[in-house]
Amino acid sequence: MFSPFARPLYVMAKAAGSACDLACSYCYYREKTPRGRMDSATLRSFISQYLDAQTQREVQFVWHGGEPTLMPLSFYREAVRIQKELGRGMIIQNCLQTNGLLLTEEWCRFLAEEQWLTGLSIDGSATMHDRFRRDRSGAPTHDRTLRAAEMLSRHGVDWNVMATVNAANQWQGADFYRFFRSISCRWIQFSPVAERLTTEGQLASPDEPGAITPESVTPEGWGQFLCDVFDCWRQGDIGEVYVQIFEATLANWLGRPSGLCSLSPTCGHALALEADGSLYSCDHFVFPDYLLGNIRSTPLLTLAHSEAQRRFALKKLRVDEGCLKCEFHFACFGECPRLWFLPTGRNYLCEGYRRFFSHTASAFDRMADLIRRNRPLPRSL
């Protein structure tokens, strides 16, 4: 017998597998084994099983990649049709994460009509973005991505930004933030690039030794970047601009669920589904050791509650003693286990987080106090 999830189950679906029209030099997915394109039978099976696995009326489908818009728009129209057929009585939301290069007026009309939240991958200004985000011919992509943002806005699509923090922008946090304010972006999510290569030049799994890549952010750069962005944000944008890591940190300051798996006490509730139905423990752990099975032969719910996934979820409870004793352990819980590759066993970005938490502690103390007293937060601190 299965016990219900204590929090919602999320599955990141990769309908086009690892296929992408870009060749970002920092991509952690570029070397994944191609799984083809998701067929109609797998799509229907996934939607049915995913809906059945939910314990709440609200359910969120996340379409990711690779580049999900390499699938024809008809595929996503079919997905919506199946969701409406099988999900009667449920509140269904769809999210699409895209580089935007293949978006058209027809795509945007669909996203607007079906109210799909759309994430655009932008790494800041043209100088920052085009350093590593090039297409397969080596051409820059910043201008085309901004055209996609303009088109989404014109059609009334709710869109936000997923931005990587890397060697090209880590020391330019203030300029980075001001750029996104200049294009009226009100929701920003950061993803630190921290990848390693094996001696054979392949991307190292979290369990393999490897050398950090030149595109990766440094611990010092990550900490300084977060501090610089926070200092801009706190000067008039509190409550106006949503910066995911700040909101998650504030939630931890209040002792509430952060909503961000990397800053949660445990993980394992956000899985990755490949185009052929293969289900993995996490998007950052799509390696053979973390393959749970295939939903075409084993129910998704069975795989999500498997012993292998239970062990994965408990990874974050096995941090080293120094991490547990850290005054800021409550704020990050060791962060993501994929980055626990320092000789000490601690997170690669540990010192960066300590710098950020130390720099912002008084501000989070004040915000948390105001919230506990049911007082409104000021726009500036």
C-alpha positions as CSV (number, residue, x, y, z in Angstrom):
1,M,0.0,0.0,0.0
2,F,1.3,3.5,-0.9
3,S,1.1,6.4,1.5
4,P,0.1,9.8,-0.1
5,F,2.8,12.3,-0.9
6,A,3.4,14.8,1.8
7,R,3.7,17.4,-1.0
8,P,2.8,17.3,-4.7
9,L,4.5,15.0,-7.1
10,Y,6.1,16.8,-10.0
11,V,7.4,15.3,-13.2
12,M,9.4,17.2,-15.8
13,A,8.5,15.8,-19.2
14,K,11.0,15.9,-22.0
15,A,8.8,15.3,-25.0
16,A,11.7,15.9,-27.5
17,G,14.3,14.2,-25.2
18,S,17.7,15.9,-25.3
19,A,17.2,17.3,-28.8
20,C,17.9,21.0,-29.0
21,D,18.4,23.7,-31.7
22,L,21.0,25.4,-29.5
23,A,24.5,24.2,-28.6
24,C,25.0,26.0,-25.2
25,S,28.5,25.1,-24.1
26,Y,27.5,24.7,-20.4
27,C,24.5,22.5,-21.1
28,Y,24.2,19.6,-18.6
29,Y,21.9,17.7,-21.0
30,R,23.7,17.8,-24.3
31,E,25.4,14.4,-23.8
32,K,22.3,12.6,-22.8
33,T,21.3,9.6,-25.0
34,P,18.7,10.6,-27.5
35,R,15.3,9.1,-26.7
36,G,13.5,10.1,-29.9
37,R,10.2,12.0,-29.7
38,M,7.4,11.1,-27.4
39,D,4.6,9.2,-29.3
40,S,0.9,9.5,-28.7
41,A,0.6,6.3,-26.7
42,T,3.3,7.4,-24.2
43,L,1.8,10.9,-24.0
44,R,-1.6,9.5,-23.1
45,S,-0.1,7.0,-20.6
46,F,1.9,9.7,-18.9
47,I,-1.0,12.1,-18.6
48,S,-3.3,9.4,-17.2
49,Q,-0.7,8.1,-14.7
50,Y,0.4,11.6,-13.7
51,L,-3.2,12.7,-13.0
52,D,-3.9,9.5,-11.0
53,A,-0.8,10.1,-8.9
54,Q,-1.9,13.5,-7.6
55,T,-3.4,13.9,-4.1
56,Q,-4.7,17.4,-4.7
57,R,-7.0,18.9,-7.3
58,E,-4.3,21.2,-8.6
59,V,-1.8,19.6,-11.0
60,Q,1.1,21.1,-12.9
61,F,2.6,19.7,-16.1
62,V,6.1,20.9,-16.9
63,W,7.3,20.5,-20.5
64,H,11.1,20.8,-20.7
65,G,14.1,19.7,-22.7
66,G,16.3,19.8,-24.6
67,E,14.0,22.1,-26.5
68,P,10.3,21.2,-26.2
69,T,9.2,23.3,-29.1
70,L,11.0,20.9,-31.5
71,M,7.8,18.9,-31.1
72,P,5.0,20.1,-33.4
73,L,2.3,22.3,-31.9
74,S,-0.2,19.5,-32.7
75,F,1.5,17.4,-30.0
76,Y,0.7,19.9,-27.3
77,R,-2.8,20.5,-28.6
78,E,-3.3,16.7,-28.2
79,A,-1.8,16.9,-24.7
80,V,-4.4,19.6,-23.7
81,R,-7.2,17.5,-25.2
82,I,-6.2,14.4,-23.2
83,Q,-5.8,16.5,-20.0
84,K,-9.3,17.9,-20.4
85,E,-10.7,14.4,-21.1
86,L,-9.0,12.6,-18.2
87,G,-8.7,15.5,-15.7
88,R,-12.3,16.5,-15.2
89,G,-12.7,18.2,-11.9
90,M,-9.0,19.0,-11.6
91,I,-7.3,22.3,-12.0
92,I,-4.6,21.8,-14.6
93,Q,-1.7,24.1,-15.3
94,N,0.9,23.7,-18.0
95,C,4.4,25.2,-18.0
96,L,6.7,25.3,-21.0
97,Q,10.5,26.1,-20.7
98,T,11.9,27.2,-24.0
99,N,14.8,29.1,-25.6
100,G,12.1,30.9,-27.7
101,L,13.8,30.6,-31.0
102,L,11.0,28.5,-32.6
103,L,8.1,30.4,-31.2
104,T,5.7,31.7,-33.8
105,E,2.5,33.8,-33.7
106,E,0.5,30.5,-33.8
107,W,2.5,29.2,-30.9
108,C,1.9,32.3,-28.9
109,R,-1.8,32.3,-29.6
110,F,-2.0,28.7,-28.3
111,L,0.0,29.6,-25.2
112,A,-2.3,32.5,-24.5
113,E,-5.6,30.7,-25.2
114,E,-4.6,27.7,-23.0
115,Q,-3.0,30.0,-20.4
116,W,0.4,28.2,-20.4
117,L,3.0,29.7,-18.2
118,T,6.1,30.1,-20.4
119,G,9.7,30.2,-19.1
120,L,12.3,31.8,-21.4
121,S,16.0,31.0,-21.0
122,I,17.9,34.3,-21.0
123,D,21.2,34.8,-19.4
124,G,21.1,38.6,-19.1
125,S,22.4,41.2,-21.6
126,A,23.6,40.3,-25.1
127,T,27.2,40.2,-23.9
128,M,26.4,37.9,-21.0
129,H,23.9,35.7,-22.9
130,D,25.8,35.2,-26.2
131,R,29.0,34.1,-24.5
132,F,27.7,30.6,-24.0
133,R,24.2,30.4,-25.6
134,R,24.9,30.0,-29.3
135,D,23.0,28.0,-31.9
136,R,24.4,25.0,-33.7
137,S,26.0,27.2,-36.4
138,G,27.7,29.3,-33.7
139,A,25.5,32.3,-34.2
140,P,24.4,34.5,-31.2
141,T,20.8,34.0,-30.0
142,H,20.1,37.0,-27.7
143,D,18.2,39.1,-30.2
144,R,16.0,36.2,-31.3
145,T,15.2,35.4,-27.7
146,L,14.2,39.0,-27.0
147,R,11.9,38.9,-30.1
148,A,10.3,35.9,-28.6
149,A,9.7,37.7,-25.3
150,E,8.2,40.6,-27.2
151,M,5.9,38.3,-29.1
152,L,4.8,36.5,-25.9
153,S,4.0,39.9,-24.3
154,R,2.1,41.1,-27.3
155,H,-0.2,38.0,-27.1
156,G,-0.7,38.3,-23.4
157,V,1.2,35.2,-22.4
158,D,2.4,35.0,-18.8
159,W,6.1,34.5,-19.1
160,N,9.1,34.5,-16.8
161,V,12.9,34.0,-17.0
162,M,15.2,31.1,-16.2
163,A,18.7,32.4,-16.2
164,T,21.9,30.6,-15.6
165,V,24.7,32.1,-13.4
166,N,28.0,31.3,-15.0
167,A,31.5,32.5,-15.6
168,A,30.3,35.2,-18.0
169,N,27.9,37.0,-15.6
170,Q,28.8,36.0,-12.1
171,W,30.6,39.4,-11.3
172,Q,27.9,41.5,-13.0
173,G,24.9,40.9,-10.7
174,A,23.7,44.5,-10.6
175,D,23.9,44.9,-14.4
176,F,22.2,41.5,-14.8
177,Y,19.3,42.5,-12.6
178,R,18.9,46.0,-14.2
179,F,18.7,44.3,-17.6
180,F,15.8,42.2,-16.6
181,R,14.0,45.2,-15.1
182,S,14.6,47.1,-18.4
183,I,12.6,44.4,-20.2
184,S,9.8,44.4,-17.6
185,C,10.5,41.0,-16.3
186,R,8.9,40.4,-12.9
187,W,9.8,36.8,-12.2
188,I,13.4,35.5,-12.3
189,Q,14.8,32.1,-11.5
190,F,18.5,31.4,-11.3
191,S,20.3,28.2,-12.1
192,P,24.0,28.0,-11.2
193,V,26.2,26.4,-13.8
194,A,28.5,24.0,-11.9
195,E,29.4,21.1,-14.1
196,R,32.5,18.8,-14.2
197,L,34.3,16.8,-16.8
198,T,35.8,13.3,-16.4
199,T,39.3,12.6,-17.6
200,E,37.7,11.4,-20.8
201,G,36.1,14.8,-21.4
202,Q,32.5,13.6,-20.7
203,L,30.2,15.3,-18.2
204,A,30.7,13.7,-14.8
205,S,27.8,12.3,-12.9
206,P,27.3,13.5,-9.4
207,D,29.0,10.3,-8.2
208,E,32.1,10.6,-10.4
209,P,35.3,12.6,-9.9
210,G,35.9,15.4,-12.4
211,A,37.3,18.8,-13.1
212,I,35.1,21.9,-13.0
213,T,34.3,23.3,-16.4
214,P,35.5,26.8,-17.5
215,E,31.8,27.9,-18.0
216,S,31.0,27.2,-14.3
217,V,30.3,29.8,-11.7
218,T,32.8,29.9,-8.8
219,P,31.6,29.7,-5.2
220,E,32.9,33.3,-4.6
221,G,31.2,34.5,-7.8
222,W,27.9,32.8,-6.9
223,G,27.9,34.5,-3.5
224,Q,28.8,37.9,-4.9
225,F,26.2,37.6,-7.6
226,L,23.4,36.8,-5.2
227,C,24.4,39.7,-2.9
228,D,24.6,42.2,-5.8
229,V,21.2,41.2,-7.1
230,F,19.7,41.3,-3.6
231,D,21.0,44.8,-3.0
232,C,19.3,46.0,-6.2
233,W,16.1,44.1,-5.5
234,R,15.8,45.4,-1.9
235,Q,15.9,49.1,-3.2
236,G,12.2,49.3,-4.3
237,D,11.3,45.9,-5.8
238,I,10.2,43.9,-2.8
239,G,6.7,42.6,-3.6
240,E,7.1,43.9,-7.2
241,V,9.6,41.5,-8.6
242,Y,9.7,37.8,-7.8
243,V,13.2,36.4,-7.5
244,Q,12.7,32.7,-6.7
245,I,15.7,32.1,-4.5
246,F,14.9,35.2,-2.4
247,E,11.3,34.0,-1.9
248,A,12.5,30.4,-1.1
249,T,15.1,31.8,1.4
250,L,12.4,33.9,3.1
251,A,10.2,30.8,3.4
252,N,13.0,28.9,5.1
253,W,13.6,31.9,7.4
254,L,9.9,31.5,8.5
255,G,10.2,27.7,8.8
256,R,7.8,27.2,6.0
257,P,8.2,25.0,2.8
258,S,10.4,26.8,0.4
259,G,8.9,25.5,-2.8
260,L,12.5,25.1,-4.2
261,C,13.8,21.5,-4.1
262,S,17.5,22.6,-3.7
263,L,16.6,24.5,-0.6
264,S,14.4,21.9,1.0
265,P,15.2,19.4,3.8
266,T,14.7,16.4,1.4
267,C,14.3,16.0,-2.3
268,G,12.9,13.3,-4.6
269,H,9.5,14.7,-5.4
270,A,10.5,16.2,-8.8
271,L,11.3,13.5,-11.3
272,A,12.3,13.6,-15.0
273,L,10.5,11.7,-17.8
274,E,12.3,11.0,-21.0
275,A,10.5,10.8,-24.4
276,D,10.5,7.0,-24.4
277,G,8.8,6.7,-20.9
278,S,12.0,6.3,-18.9
279,L,11.7,7.9,-15.5
280,Y,14.6,9.2,-13.5
281,S,15.0,10.4,-10.0
282,C,15.7,14.0,-11.0
283,D,16.5,16.2,-14.0
284,H,20.1,16.6,-12.8
285,F,20.5,12.9,-12.2
286,V,19.6,11.4,-15.6
287,F,22.4,8.8,-15.4
288,P,22.0,5.0,-15.5
289,D,22.3,4.7,-11.7
290,Y,19.2,6.9,-11.2
291,L,16.9,5.2,-13.8
292,L,13.8,4.1,-11.9
293,G,12.2,2.3,-14.7
294,N,9.7,2.9,-17.6
295,I,6.1,4.0,-17.1
296,R,5.1,1.9,-20.1
297,S,5.8,-1.2,-18.1
298,T,5.7,-0.1,-14.5
299,P,3.1,2.5,-13.1
300,L,4.6,6.0,-12.5
301,L,3.3,5.9,-8.9
302,T,5.0,2.6,-8.2
303,L,8.3,4.1,-9.5
304,A,7.9,7.3,-7.6
305,H,7.4,5.4,-4.4
306,S,10.1,2.8,-5.1
307,E,12.9,2.0,-2.7
308,A,15.4,3.5,-5.1
309,Q,13.6,6.8,-5.1
310,R,13.2,6.7,-1.3
311,R,16.9,6.3,-1.0
312,F,17.4,9.2,-3.4
313,A,15.0,11.4,-1.4
314,L,17.0,10.8,1.8
315,K,20.3,11.9,0.2
316,K,20.0,15.4,1.8
317,L,19.8,13.9,5.3
318,R,23.4,12.5,4.9
319,V,25.3,15.8,4.8
320,D,28.5,16.0,6.8
321,E,28.6,17.1,10.4
322,G,30.0,20.5,9.7
323,C,27.1,21.3,7.4
324,L,24.6,20.2,10.0
325,K,26.3,22.5,12.6
326,C,26.3,25.5,10.2
327,E,24.3,28.5,11.5
328,F,22.6,28.6,8.0
329,H,21.8,25.0,7.6
330,F,18.1,25.8,8.0
331,A,18.3,28.1,5.0
332,C,19.8,25.7,2.5
333,F,19.9,22.1,4.0
334,G,23.1,21.5,2.1
335,E,21.5,22.6,-1.2
336,C,21.5,20.1,-4.1
337,P,23.3,16.8,-3.7
338,R,24.5,17.0,-7.3
339,L,27.0,19.6,-6.1
340,W,28.4,17.6,-3.1
341,F,31.7,17.0,-4.8
342,L,34.1,18.9,-2.6
343,P,36.7,16.8,-0.8
344,T,35.0,17.6,2.4
345,G,31.7,16.2,1.0
346,R,30.1,19.6,1.2
347,N,28.4,21.5,-1.5
348,Y,30.6,23.1,-4.1
349,L,28.7,26.4,-3.7
350,C,28.7,26.3,0.1
351,E,30.9,29.4,0.7
352,G,28.9,31.4,-1.8
353,Y,25.7,30.6,0.0
354,R,27.3,31.5,3.4
355,R,28.3,34.9,1.9
356,F,24.8,35.5,0.7
357,F,23.1,34.4,3.9
358,S,25.5,36.4,6.0
359,H,25.0,39.5,3.8
360,T,21.2,39.3,3.9
361,A,20.4,37.8,7.3
362,S,19.3,41.1,8.9
363,A,17.0,41.9,5.9
364,F,15.4,38.4,6.1
365,D,15.1,38.7,9.9
366,R,13.1,41.9,9.4
367,M,10.9,40.6,6.6
368,A,10.2,37.4,8.6
369,D,9.3,39.5,11.6
370,L,6.9,41.7,9.6
371,I,5.2,38.6,8.1
372,R,4.8,37.0,11.5
373,R,3.1,40.1,12.8
374,N,0.9,40.3,9.7
375,R,2.5,43.5,8.6
376,P,3.0,44.4,4.9
377,L,6.5,44.3,3.6
378,P,7.9,47.6,2.4
379,R,9.1,47.9,-1.1
380,S,12.5,48.9,0.2
381,L,14.6,47.7,3.1
